[in-house]
Amino acid sequence: MSEQNFDILIIGSGPGGYIAAERAGAKGKSVLLVEKEHLGGVCLNDGCIPTKTLLHSAKIFYQSCHSESFGVIGPESRYDFIQAMQWKEQTVTNARRGVEYLMKRRGVTVVYGEARLEDKNIINVNGTKYHGTEIIIATGSSPSIPPIQNIDHPSVMTSKEILVMDVLPKSIVIIGGGTIGIEFASYFRMLGIPVTIIEVMDEILPNFDPDIGSLLRKNMSDVTFHLSSKVHLVNGEGVHFMKGEESHTVPADRVLLAAGRTPNTNGIGLEALNIQYDKNGIYVDDCMRTNMYNVYAIGDVTGKSLLAHSASRMGEVAVNRICNEEDRMNYNAIPWVVYSYPEVAGVGLSETEAESKERSIKVASLPMRANGRFFAEHGNERGICKVIIDKETDVICGVFMVGGVCSENIFGAAAMIDKKFKIDEIKKIIFPHPTVSEIIKDTIWEI
């Protein structure tokens, strides 16, 4: 076998692409992984890892400034932005090296450059053609650019540019109250920087349970929210938007555009293979196959679930199917997290979604401070655990949490939903005490 022939060609090395490469290499497949910039893709280099690193530094600073009630009183805290950015870069570099090691360990060949499909078995990278029995497209997504006049104003940044800024802004306006907007709003507010969020929908985090968005806003009372508002212009005076028939302007030192993400389908040669796609992404089935039998697509480029862990699971499914192993995606139990302060997490059907599907449900909720561990560490901070149960089957179908580090607990709820646990089965599980995870079981006992 020549070095230009492989079992699997993978375009894109984000959490979908590199996990697919690792899993395939572990199964003995010869794999070529193509990356146009840095291993790890957007998540590792310009998304998940750097943002969470900066958020963690801001949380430490914020907590140190509000620690008197816990008996911690010390010299005035100071946030060193330059040092925080250096730690962010060190974290990204370390994670990238980890992916490099993983690829070498599994015998994956990595090539840097722009890849383009030329045939159902051939891709072209920098003028060199590579042949593969199977192809996996994992090209990810990019920030969406809405039709706002003068959106290329020098004050406007996307989530990528904001991670390499030289100085902290004096104030910031964030266009979009989704996950990205809320996380950056949390970062800046914890540093004492005035934050304004402009969201076109009636509530922040519009794709989640409305109770969750409302409660999070109460926790972020120092942020100015303009809901049901549409931005139409950015200029030297600030951000101009309409709320109903009224026009408003918010001055800002910097503007963050956080209006969602768009699948990267352009320029990769989908038309050459007649692969079906639209503005929402490449069409795939539950086995991640496109309409071309040997070409798969995973992650953000499919538009199915724009989450890093979804992409990784999709990569596993694609590789397993290539290896003739039965597997398929289950979108009913994909957990999501907003790494704000406080954190928000959820999995499964929300109350609104269940009602729209005409599901008969039972709902229970408890304030997070009802949990001993949570109260000891967070006091009277607002938080909630909400559980959705199918009334006919007693099967758990949704869990939503606000408060603390609920990101570390939601995987358990995801497993329960994936395996269709019933109320009585969950009640018999022994949760460690004292842990915040107990709030899930306690809330179920409220049903």
C-alpha positions in Angstrom: 0.0 0.0 0.0 1.4 3.4 -1.0 1.4 6.2 1.5 -1.3 8.0 -0.6 -3.9 5.1 -0.2 -5.8 4.7 3.1 -8.8 2.9 4.4 -10.4 6.1 5.7 -9.9 9.8 4.7 -11.0 12.3 7.4 -11.4 16.0 6.5 -11.2 18.1 9.7 -9.5 17.4 13.0 -12.0 18.8 15.5 -13.5 16.6 18.3 -15.4 14.7 15.6 -12.5 14.2 13.2 -9.7 13.4 15.6 -11.9 11.1 17.7 -13.0 9.2 14.6 -9.3 9.0 13.5 -8.3 7.6 16.9 -11.1 5.1 17.0 -10.4 3.9 13.5 -6.7 3.7 14.1 -7.3 1.6 17.3 -9.4 -0.8 15.1 -6.4 -1.3 12.8 -7.6 1.0 9.9 -5.1 3.1 8.0 -6.2 6.7 8.4 -5.4 10.1 6.8 -6.5 13.1 8.9 -6.5 16.5 7.1 -6.5 19.7 9.0 -6.3 23.2 7.5 -5.0 25.0 10.6 -4.4 23.4 14.0 -5.2 19.9 15.4 -8.2 20.0 17.6 -10.3 22.3 15.3 -12.4 25.2 16.6 -13.2 23.5 19.9 -9.7 23.1 21.1 -8.2 26.2 19.6 -10.9 28.8 19.3 -13.8 27.5 21.4 -14.4 25.1 24.2 -11.0 24.9 25.8 -9.8 28.5 25.6 -13.2 29.9 26.7 -13.5 27.5 29.7 -9.9 28.4 30.7 -10.7 32.1 30.8 -14.0 31.5 32.5 -12.3 29.5 35.2 -9.8 32.3 35.9 -12.7 34.8 36.1 -14.6 32.5 38.4 -11.7 32.3 40.8 -11.3 36.1 40.8 -15.1 36.6 41.3 -15.3 34.1 44.2 -12.2 35.6 45.8 -14.0 39.0 45.8 -17.1 37.5 47.4 -15.7 35.1 49.9 -16.3 36.9 53.2 -19.4 34.8 54.1 -17.2 31.7 53.9 -14.7 33.1 56.3 -12.1 33.9 53.7 -10.8 37.5 54.0 -7.6 38.6 52.5 -5.8 41.2 50.5 -7.7 42.8 47.6 -7.8 40.5 44.6 -6.4 41.6 41.3 -7.1 40.1 37.8 -4.1 40.0 35.6 -5.5 39.7 32.1 -2.1 39.2 30.4 -1.3 36.3 32.7 -4.8 34.8 32.2 -4.3 34.9 28.4 -0.9 33.3 28.7 -2.4 30.5 30.8 -5.1 30.1 28.1 -2.4 29.8 25.4 -0.5 27.3 27.5 -3.6 25.2 28.0 -4.5 25.2 24.3 -0.9 24.2 23.4 -0.9 21.4 25.9 -4.2 20.0 24.6 -3.1 20.3 21.0 0.1 18.2 21.9 -2.2 15.7 23.5 -4.1 15.2 20.2 -0.8 15.0 18.3 0.4 12.2 20.6 -2.9 10.4 20.2 -2.6 10.5 16.4 0.9 9.1 16.5 -0.1 6.4 19.0 -2.8 5.1 16.7 -0.7 5.4 13.5 -2.8 8.2 12.0 -1.2 10.2 9.2 -1.8 13.9 9.6 -1.6 16.3 6.6 -2.1 20.1 6.8 -3.9 22.0 4.1 -7.2 22.6 2.4 -9.0 19.4 1.3 -11.4 19.1 -1.5 -13.5 16.1 -2.7 -12.7 15.1 -6.3 -14.3 11.6 -6.4 -16.1 9.3 -4.1 -12.7 7.9 -3.2 -10.3 10.8 -3.8 -9.6 14.1 -2.0 -7.1 16.7 -3.1 -4.9 18.4 -0.5 -2.5 21.1 -1.7 -2.3 19.5 -5.1 -1.7 16.0 -3.8 -4.4 13.3 -4.3 -5.2 10.8 -1.7 -7.3 7.7 -2.2 -9.6 6.2 0.5 -12.1 3.4 0.6 -14.3 5.6 3.0 -14.4 9.3 3.6 -15.6 11.2 6.7 -16.4 14.9 6.4 -15.8 16.7 9.7 -15.4 20.3 8.6 -17.2 21.9 11.5 -18.9 25.3 11.5 -18.1 29.1 11.6 -19.7 32.1 13.3 -23.0 33.1 11.6 -22.9 36.7 10.2 -26.5 38.1 10.2 -27.6 40.8 7.8 -26.7 43.8 10.1 -25.6 47.0 8.5 -21.9 47.8 9.0 -21.3 44.5 10.8 -17.7 44.7 9.8 -17.2 47.8 12.0 -13.8 47.7 13.8 -15.4 47.3 17.2 -17.1 44.0 16.2 -15.5 40.7 17.0 -16.7 37.1 16.7 -15.9 34.4 19.4 -12.6 33.8 17.6 -11.2 37.3 17.6 -12.3 38.0 21.2 -10.1 35.2 22.4 -6.9 36.9 21.2 -7.8 40.5 22.2 -4.9 42.5 23.7 -6.8 44.5 26.4 -10.1 44.1 28.2 -12.9 46.3 26.9 -14.3 49.1 29.0 -17.8 47.8 28.1 -19.2 45.3 25.7 -22.5 44.7 23.8 -23.2 41.1 22.9 -25.5 40.3 20.0 -27.1 37.0 20.8 -28.2 35.4 24.1 -27.4 31.9 23.2 -24.7 29.7 24.8 -21.7 31.6 23.4 -23.2 35.0 24.3 -24.1 34.0 27.8 -20.7 32.4 28.5 -18.8 35.6 27.4 -21.3 37.7 29.3 -20.4 35.7 32.4 -16.7 36.2 31.8 -16.9 40.0 31.5 -19.4 40.6 34.3 -17.3 38.6 36.7 -14.5 41.0 35.9 -16.7 44.0 36.6 -17.1 45.1 33.0 -20.5 46.5 32.0 -22.3 44.0 29.7 -25.4 44.4 27.5 -27.0 41.4 25.7 -29.4 42.0 22.8 -31.4 38.9 21.9 -34.0 38.7 19.2 -36.0 36.0 20.9 -38.3 36.4 24.0 -35.8 34.7 26.4 -32.1 34.0 26.6 -31.0 30.4 25.8 -34.1 30.2 23.5 -33.5 26.6 22.6 -33.8 25.4 26.2 -36.4 25.3 28.9 -37.8 28.9 29.4 -37.7 28.5 33.2 -33.9 28.0 32.9 -33.3 31.1 30.9 -35.4 33.2 33.3 -33.6 32.0 36.4 -30.2 32.5 34.9 -31.1 36.1 34.0 -32.0 36.7 37.7 -28.5 35.3 38.6 -27.0 37.8 36.1 -28.8 40.8 37.4 -25.7 43.0 36.8 -26.1 42.4 33.0 -28.5 44.5 31.0 -30.8 42.4 28.8 -32.8 43.6 25.8 -35.0 40.7 24.7 -37.3 40.6 21.7 -34.9 43.1 20.1 -33.3 43.1 16.6 -30.0 44.8 15.8 -29.9 46.6 12.5 -26.8 48.8 12.6 -23.4 49.1 14.3 -21.4 52.3 14.1 -19.3 54.7 16.1 -22.2 55.6 18.3 -22.8 52.0 19.3 -25.3 49.2 18.5 -28.6 50.2 17.1 -31.6 47.9 17.6 -35.4 47.9 17.3 -37.7 46.6 20.1 -41.2 46.6 18.7 -41.6 50.0 17.0 -39.0 51.7 19.2 -35.4 52.4 18.2 -32.6 52.2 20.7 -28.9 52.7 20.8 -26.4 51.2 23.2 -22.8 52.6 23.3 -20.1 50.1 23.5 -16.3 49.9 23.5 -16.4 46.4 21.9 -19.2 44.3 20.3 -19.3 40.5 20.3 -21.3 38.9 17.5 -22.7 35.7 19.0 -25.6 34.9 16.7 -25.1 31.2 16.2 -22.9 29.1 13.8 -23.1 28.0 10.2 -22.0 24.6 8.9 -18.8 24.7 6.8 -20.1 23.2 3.5 -18.6 25.6 1.0 -15.5 24.9 -1.0 -15.0 21.2 -0.1 -16.4 19.7 -3.3 -19.8 18.4 -2.2 -21.2 19.3 -5.6 -18.6 17.0 -7.4 -20.1 14.0 -5.6 -23.7 15.3 -5.7 -23.8 15.0 -1.9 -27.1 16.4 -0.6 -27.0 19.4 1.7 -28.6 22.8 2.4 -27.9 25.9 4.5 -28.5 23.8 7.7 -25.8 21.2 6.8 -25.1 17.9 5.1 -27.9 15.4 5.1 -27.1 12.2 7.0 -28.9 9.2 8.4 -28.6 7.9 12.0 -25.5 6.0 10.9 -23.9 9.3 9.7 -24.0 8.2 6.1 -24.6 10.8 3.3 -26.4 9.9 0.1 -23.1 8.7 -1.2 -22.7 5.2 0.2 -19.0 5.4 1.3 -19.0 9.1 2.4 -20.0 10.0 6.0 -20.4 13.4 7.7 -20.2 14.2 11.4 -20.3 17.0 13.8 -21.4 20.6 13.2 -21.3 20.3 9.4 -24.4 18.1 9.6 -26.3 20.7 11.6 -27.8 18.0 13.7 -26.2 18.9 17.1 -23.6 21.6 17.3 -21.8 20.3 20.3 -18.2 18.9 20.6 -19.3 15.7 22.4 -22.0 15.1 19.8 -19.4 15.3 17.1 -17.2 12.8 19.0 -20.1 10.4 19.3 -21.0 10.8 15.6 -17.4 10.0 14.8 -17.6 6.8 16.8 -20.8 5.8 15.0 -19.3 6.4 11.6 -16.2 4.4 12.3 -18.2 1.5 13.8 -20.5 1.4 10.7 -17.4 1.4 8.5 -16.1 -1.5 10.5 -19.5 -3.3 10.0 -20.4 -2.9 13.7 -24.1 -2.1 14.6 -24.3 1.5 15.9 -26.4 4.6 15.4 -26.8 8.1 16.8 -29.4 8.7 19.6 -30.2 12.4 19.8 -32.6 12.0 22.7 -29.9 11.9 25.4 -27.3 14.4 24.4 -26.4 16.6 27.4 -25.7 20.3 26.9 -23.9 22.8 29.2 -23.6 26.5 29.4 -20.4 27.3 31.4 -21.7 30.5 32.8 -21.7 31.6 36.4 -23.8 29.8 37.6 -23.6 26.9 35.2 -26.6 25.6 33.3 -27.0 22.0 32.1 -29.7 19.9 30.7 -30.5 16.7 28.8 -33.6 15.3 27.1 -37.1 16.9 26.6 -37.9 20.1 28.2 -41.4 20.8 29.5 -42.3 22.9 26.5 -40.9 20.3 24.0 -42.8 17.5 25.8 -46.1 19.4 25.6 -45.5 20.2 21.9 -45.2 16.5 21.2 -48.4 16.0 23.1 -46.6 13.9 25.7 -48.4 13.5 29.1 -45.8 14.4 31.7 -45.1 14.9 35.4 -42.8 17.7 36.4 -41.0 18.3 39.7 -38.4 20.8 40.8 -36.3 21.7 43.8 -34.1 24.7 44.6 -30.4 23.8 44.6 -30.0 25.2 48.1 -32.1 22.3 49.3 -29.0 20.2 48.8 -26.5 20.3 51.7 -23.3 20.3 49.6 -24.6 23.0 47.4 -25.7 25.3 50.2 -22.3 24.7 52.0 -20.4 25.9 48.9 -22.8 28.4 47.3 -25.1 29.7 50.1 -28.3 31.3 48.9 -27.2 31.4 45.2 -30.2 30.8 43.0 -30.4 27.4 41.4 -32.8 24.7 40.4 -33.1 21.1 39.4 -36.1 20.3 37.2 -37.1 16.7 36.2 -39.6 15.7 33.5 -41.2 12.3 33.7 -43.4 10.5 31.1 -46.7 10.1 33.0 -47.7 6.9 31.1 -44.5 5.0 31.4 -42.8 6.6 34.5 -39.7 6.9 32.4 -37.4 9.9 32.9 -37.3 12.0 29.8 -35.6 15.3 30.9 -33.4 16.9 33.5 -32.4 20.6 33.7 -30.2 22.3 36.3 -29.0 25.7 37.1 -26.3 26.3 39.8 -22.8 25.3 40.8 -20.9 23.0 38.6 -23.9 21.1 37.3 -21.9 20.3 34.2 -20.2 17.5 36.2 -23.6 15.9 37.2 -25.6 16.0 34.0 -23.9 12.9 32.4 -25.7 10.7 35.0 -29.0 12.1 33.9 -28.0 11.5 30.3 -27.3 7.8 31.1 -30.7 7.5 32.8 -32.5 9.0 29.8 -30.5 6.9 27.3 -31.3 3.7 29.1 -35.0 4.7 29.8 -34.8 4.5 33.6 -38.0 4.6 35.4 -38.7 6.5 38.6 -38.5 3.5 40.9 -35.2 2.4 39.3 -33.6 5.8 40.0 -34.9 5.8 43.5 -32.9 2.6 44.2 -29.6 4.1 43.0 -27.2 4.9 45.8 -25.8 8.5 45.3 -22.7 9.5 47.3 -23.4 11.9 50.2 -22.8 14.7 50.4 -22.8 15.5 46.7 -24.7 18.0 44.6 -25.7 15.0 42.4 -28.2 13.9 45.1 -30.4 16.8 44.0 -31.5 14.7 41.0 -32.7 11.8 43.1 -34.3 14.2 45.7 -36.2 15.9 42.9 -37.5 12.6 41.6 -38.8 11.8 45.0 -40.9 14.9 44.7 -42.9 13.3 41.8 
